[in-house]
Amino acid sequence: MSYDMLFSPVKIGNLEIKNRIVMNAAEMSLGQINGCPTERMIEYYEERAKGEVGLIIPGICRVNDKGAASTFTQLSMSSDRHIEPMREMVRRIHNCGAKLCIQLHHPGRQGYASSINTLPMIIPLTEKFPKLPNLLFKTTPVLLGLEQKKICFSLQAPSDCELSAHGATRIHAMSKKEVKALINDFIEAAVRCKKADVDAVELHATHGYILHQFLSPNTNKRTDKYGGSFENRLRFISEIITGIKEKCGKDYPLIVRLTADEMYAENGKPGKGYTLKEGVEIAKSLEKLGVDAIDVSSACYDNYNYWLEPTSFEPGWRAYLAKAVKEAVSIPVIAANFIRSPEQAERQLREGCQDMVGSARSFICDPHLAKKAKEGHPEDIRRCIGCLYCIESFINNAGVGQPGECALNMGVGCEKEYFNPPQDGNGRPVAVIGAGPAGLTAAVTLARRGFAVTVIEKGEKAGGQVIAAASGHLKDKLYWCIEDLMTEAKKLGVKFMFGTPADEETVRALSPYAIVLATGSVPVVPRSIKGADADNVFTPPDILLGRKKIEGKKVAVVGSGLTGLETAEYLALEGKEVFIIEAADSVAPKGWFQHTDDSLSRLEPLGVKIYTSTALSEIAADEITVTKNGKAEKISCDAVVLAVGVRPERSLLDAMQNITVNTVVAGDANKGGNIGKANHDAYRAAMSIK
């Protein structure tokens, strides 16, 4: 397929961009406490510019240091001290052929109260004591604990309203003085961007942040001129836009990232917030105010999965939002639309859904996606599988001063080292045992270093546990990571031995200099549960891979982790009467909430019941015995699926160590986890071989 439209130039105002490809903003915490870019942040965006992205919009950029931040290491344009460091970042991005747009942001009710008034104090101290941030990040759990107890400052919001599902525990309605001050902060930040030679600015009016909060009747219940009617709710952003145009000039490109539909109806709450009809009217009003492009998005933190989709969503599912806006305005429309391939991008451009194709996660996963498409090698693209490891790792890492990560790209934040690995393999043979994601990642990493790699896999195809995971309902995209790793491995000359058990004789015949043991893990079957070895007891792979068939009607799934939820859905869709037993007090206590919400949204209509704080103690032929609140209870069922975790499979370790002391363990064979954790562990293991 040709990508003629995708690689055609486009203008936002007077700014010409070489193609229609946009890297949308996604915060990865790569900056400094003072809001200036670090070298690794610049290298991160440089790599995407080298990869032929036309317009780069870095992660959120705060407009003041006094109010709440979303992360201590985000960009800032709150002071003139930020101008020169930003100018250097612009210069480096321009040298790689891309344009740079800065996204101006304030979190409002979705910020961290612990950051209020903290940064103005911490920034000057950090300049004198560079190690001070380490102490700050060590206190993060304490500060967040105080926030949960409401021992904290209150965050700004347009009005008294419900708290965000993921945000502050205390908010206050902004005074008119605060409103005017924040309007001025946005305007002055834009002025500094222009002084720093930034090509354009984008106002972040989506995903439930302050600008979106003013637009939404759900969060803006003010009774003055900044609330109430449509025109009044628009006034806050209107005054910011007018001020930017007055101070920066009408020709300075201004984009608004807009929630076109708050998606409350899709989340079972019709009548709340605003829908696409009003979103289109907002877009039309923004055009009249002089905005040069609309970057269409949707939803907010209350409806996370409708703007930051998990694997189960279909690529392009929300293209109708962008198309509705595009049909109503004459300025360019940018939209992400869960873009996962250049074919999809080209198609949506040709169908008139949008004028420019945006994505954050696809370029986090593969910074060279556009270049590969342009050079005629789309098969080499490492596709984002929507596993949400980026946001999960960002949230978990931000509090300790570490950047977000990608499950499939171990080079995030260390591009120079990752894309220029040491060439020290010298053709030495390495055996990798296991062709799951960890084994393939190790094989690719070692091949890139110049080792001669052979992968031994007892199964007939690559994938390991991903084969079962991708067999779940709407989870087929998970297998993309295996397909893409296989493509890369084969092009690097990695050899494969499928259907081959990795016994000592087979491995020794390869005379390996080093061995990577990536044999994965196996489901746990607790011996403490009486009857766990009975014929009516199964594990998730038994079901998802079709290795065994449950004959009875009523099935108990034990364990509400992601695997348990997916197995329950699979069985319910087969017509089984399914219920879930969970010993913890909540569903999926260790899982990422978006995956849990996604699964539960489908399990409820299927009639799947979940019993929390309930422990399984015995399994019989037609019933199970559980304990809840210290009381034993019997529940009838025909079969039991144990989804209570996995344990590392290391039975070959001693034999491999007999062959070479250069034996390393990787992935789930080291410690059970998700695809991202397995791949990162495998990368570290492969890089440790010297």
Summary of the structure (lengths in Angstrom):
residues: 690
radius of gyration: 26.4
end to end distance: 42.7
largest distance: 80.6
contacts: 2517
relative contact order: 0.09
helix: 38%
strand: 18%
